[in-house]
Amino acid sequence: MNEEKFNRFLDGEVDLSELDEDTQKAVISYTKALEVAKIRFNYQPSNMMREKLLKKIKSRKRLVFELLVAGATAFAIFNVLISSIPKKVTMPPIQKATVSEVFDYLSLIKLVNDGF
C-alpha cells in the first residue's frame, strides 16, 4: 500500500481505478470501517428499548426510596415496641423495724443452762 496515493485518494485527487490493488483493498476496508463507526455512533434505540431502559432506571431509584421508607418504618416500630414494654416498677425500699437494744447474750445462755 502506498500511503501517499491513499492520502491523495482521500483528498479526492485520484480515482479508485487509478490506485494499485493493495491500496484499493486498504481503501475498501477503510470505508467499511468508517461505515461501521458511523452506524455505531448514530445508533438510535427504539421506543421500546428506550422505555425499557427508563423503566430500569426508575426501578433503581424506587428501590432506594423503598429501602429508606422500610428503614424508617422499622425504626419507628422498634421505638414503639421499646416504649410500650412495661418498665420494672421500682418500690421504695421498705424499712424494717430493727431492735437497737444490745442484748447480753451471755446472761441469756446462763438462764437457759440453769433450767437443766
C-alpha positions in Angstrom: 0.0 0.0 0.0 1.3 3.4 -0.9 0.4 6.0 1.8 0.9 8.9 -0.5 -1.6 7.6 -3.0 -4.0 6.6 -0.2 -4.0 10.2 1.1 -4.4 11.6 -2.4 -7.4 9.4 -2.9 -8.9 10.6 0.4 -8.3 14.2 -0.7 -10.2 13.4 -3.9 -7.2 14.0 -6.2 -7.1 10.3 -7.5 -9.9 7.9 -8.5 -10.2 4.4 -7.1 -9.4 2.9 -10.5 -6.0 4.7 -10.6 -4.8 3.0 -7.4 -2.8 -0.2 -7.2 -4.5 -3.4 -5.9 -3.2 -3.2 -2.3 -4.2 0.4 -1.9 -7.7 -0.4 -3.3 -8.1 -3.1 -0.7 -6.9 -0.7 2.0 -9.4 2.0 0.8 -12.3 -0.5 0.8 -11.5 -1.8 4.3 -11.1 1.9 5.4 -14.5 2.8 4.0 -16.1 -0.2 5.6 -14.6 0.7 9.0 -15.9 4.3 8.6 -19.4 3.0 7.8 -19.4 0.7 10.8 -18.2 3.6 13.0 -20.9 5.9 11.6 -23.6 3.3 12.3 -22.3 2.8 15.8 -22.2 6.5 16.6 -25.6 7.2 15.0 -27.4 4.4 16.8 -30.9 5.4 17.9 -32.6 2.9 20.2 -36.2 2.0 19.5 -39.0 3.4 21.7 -39.5 0.0 23.3 -35.8 -0.1 24.2 -35.8 3.4 25.5 -38.9 2.7 27.7 -37.2 -0.5 29.0 -34.1 1.5 29.9 -36.1 4.3 31.6 -38.1 1.7 33.5 -34.9 0.1 34.8 -33.5 3.5 35.9 -36.8 4.3 37.6 -36.9 0.9 39.4 -33.4 1.5 40.8 -34.4 5.0 42.1 -37.6 3.5 43.5 -35.6 0.7 45.2 -33.5 3.3 47.1 -36.7 5.1 48.2 -38.3 1.9 49.3 -35.3 0.9 51.3 -35.3 4.3 53.1 -39.0 4.0 53.8 -38.6 0.5 55.1 -35.7 1.5 57.3 -37.7 4.5 58.8 -40.7 2.2 59.4 -38.6 -0.4 61.1 -37.0 2.3 63.3 -40.5 3.7 64.2 -41.8 0.2 65.0 -38.8 -0.6 67.1 -39.2 2.7 69.1 -42.9 2.0 69.7 -42.2 -1.5 70.9 -39.4 -0.4 73.2 -41.6 2.4 74.7 -44.6 0.1 75.1 -42.7 -2.6 77.1 -43.7 -2.0 80.7 -40.8 -0.9 82.8 -40.0 -2.5 86.1 -41.8 -0.7 88.8 -39.4 0.2 91.5 -40.7 0.2 95.0 -39.3 2.5 97.6 -37.1 0.5 100.0 -39.2 -0.8 102.9 -37.6 -0.1 106.3 -37.8 -3.0 108.7 -38.0 -2.4 112.4 -34.8 -3.4 114.0 -34.0 -3.8 117.6 -31.5 -1.3 118.6 -31.0 -2.7 122.1 -27.9 -4.6 122.9 -28.7 -7.9 124.4 -26.5 -9.5 126.9 -26.2 -12.9 125.3 -24.1 -14.5 128.0 -26.7 -13.9 130.7 -29.4 -15.4 128.4 -27.3 -18.5 127.9 -26.8 -18.8 131.7 -30.5 -18.6 132.1 -31.1 -21.5 129.7 -28.4 -23.6 131.4 -29.9 -23.2 134.8 -33.0 -24.9 133.7 -31.3 -28.2 133.1 
